[in-house]
Amino acid sequence: MCSLPQEHTFWRCITPVSIKSLADGQLANSKGTIYTTPASTRAIVKNIILVNTNTTTESVNLYFKASGGTSRRIIPKDTQLATSNKLIMDDVITLEAADLIEGDTTTASKVDFVINGVEET
């Protein structure tokens, strides 16, 4: 929605912004997509929370992949996540339409994840 303030001669455009949980689930034991930015949308990932529900330590990996690009690590390779511990990755990540967040762990379905952030359409 755009409006012209009476006291100014420039346009002010406001686009809808949704602050929300962008995705949640469990990591697979091979690299897989855990969040895809919807079409015609930009997103800001505020944090990614990983929780190890296994009885053993898990090695976890998180990646950013630009649309049509190559996966890039956003945490160190094979980060160790001890039993019943959590990892909060709170580096801000900006995403364009069709950009991805990917992840994997040692044992499928033993590491829960939640991705929090903002989507702008």
Secondary structure, DSSP 8 states (H G I E B T S, - for coil): -EE--TT-SS-EE---EEEEEEEEEE--SS-EEEEE--TT-EEEEEEEEEEE-SSS-EEEEEEEE-TTS-EEESS-TTEEE-TT-EEEE---EEE-TT-EEEEEESSTTSEEEEEEEEEE-
